[in-house]
Amino acid sequence: MSNEKLFSLAEVNALIPRIELIMEKIQRLRLHIQQEREHLGHSFDQCAHDVTIAQLLREKPTLRPLCAELARAVQAIEELGGVCKGLDLGLVDFPARLGDEIVELCWQYGEKEIAYYHRRDEGFAGRRRLKPSSQPRTPHH
């Protein structure tokens, strides 16, 4: 049996204000790095998305602290128990039990509380609204 922590809806909702602040920082850093990537892409005469982070850091080593700060922010979310699933959309998942199934409570930057979940094999595309009667519960040991 896995020792993975399973969250209740109340536990995750209590974390959202902290996660939102961290994700706000991630979005600012990501935007700055993306702008530098686009600028570098133009100077290399290639598409911005083709410029790798390694190329970017070679050309602009001054961005290293920003990249390190971004990595620390992602790590801070993971230390709270969340899993960053997409920085572009600001997605964070938290494992929970829903009935007999382990699912992911799915939060997107800008949402004030958890209202969605998805099965583990579906991801964001399979996102479903939580029904009041099907709210995740904390496992009993």
N, C-alpha and C positions, 0 to 999 in steps of 0.2 A: 504494500500500500504506500502511496506517495505521502510525503510529509508536507506537501504544498498547502499553504494557508488558504483557506476558503473564506471569503468575505461575506458578511451580511450586507444588505442594502444600506442599513443605517451606518455601518462602519465606513463604507465607501462614500456615502453622502457627507459624512463628517470630514473626510479627507479632501473633498472637492475644493474648498477655499484655498488650501495649501497647493494642491495640484494646479489649480487655475493660475496662481501667481507664478509657479515654476514654468508652466506652459506659456504664459505671457512672455517670460524671459526667453524661452526657447524660440518662440515665434519672432521676436525682435532679432535675436542672434542669427537665426536661419535666414531672415530677410536680408540682413547685412551681408552675410556670406554669399547668398544667392546674387545680390547686386554685384559683388566683386567677381563672382564667377561669370556673370553676363558681360561685365566689362572686359575681363580677360578673354572670354570667348570672341569678342569683337576684335581684340588686338591680335588674336591668333587666327582670325578669319574663319572661325568654326562656330558651331552651335554652342550655346552656353551649357546645355545639359551634357555636352560631350567633354567638357572640361572637368576632369576628376579633381577631387579634393587634394590628392597628392600633387597634381600639376599646379593647382591654385596655391598651395603652401610653398612650392618651389619658387613660384613667381612672386608671391606676396607673403613672405615669412612673418610679416607683422600680424597676419590673421591667426597664427598659432594660438595666441591666448584666447581668441574668440572661439575657436574650435574646441579648445580645452574646456572653456566655460560651458559650451553647449554639451559636451560629453558629461560634465559634472551635473548639469541640470537634468539630463536624462537619467543619470545614476541616482539622483535624489528621488525621482519618481519611482524608480525600481526599488529603492530602499524602503519606500512606503508600501510596497507590495504591488504596484502597478506595472504594467508592461506597455512601453511605448510601441504602438503599432503603426504609426504614420505621423511623422512630424509635419508633413504638408497640411494635413487636415487636423492635426492636434488630437490624435486618437490615443486613448489609454484604456487598456482592458484590465479587469480584476476578476480572478477566478471565484466562482460561487457555485453553490448547489441549488438547483432548481428542480424540485421533485426528486427523481432518482438520477438526474443527470448533472454532470459538472459542465457549466457554461461560463461564458465570459460576460461580465457586466461591462457595457461599452459606454464610455464617456467621450464626448467630443468637445474640444475647446469652445467655450461660449455657453455650454449647457450648465444650468445651475444645479441640477441633480441628475441622478441616474434614472433614465426612463427607458433604456434599451438594453438588450442582451443579444448575444448570438451564440450558436453552437460552436464548439471549438473547431470543427472542420469547415465552417462556413466563412468566418471572418466578417468584415464590415458589410459586405454585399448581402449577407444573410441577417442583418440587423432586424430585430423585432421589438415592438413596444412591450414593455412589461405590463402585465395585467395586475391589478391590485391583489387578486387572489393567488397569484403565482409568484409572489415576492420571495427572493432567496432568503434562506434561513441559515443561521450559524449551525455547523454540525455539532451534534452532541457526542461527547466522548464517554 
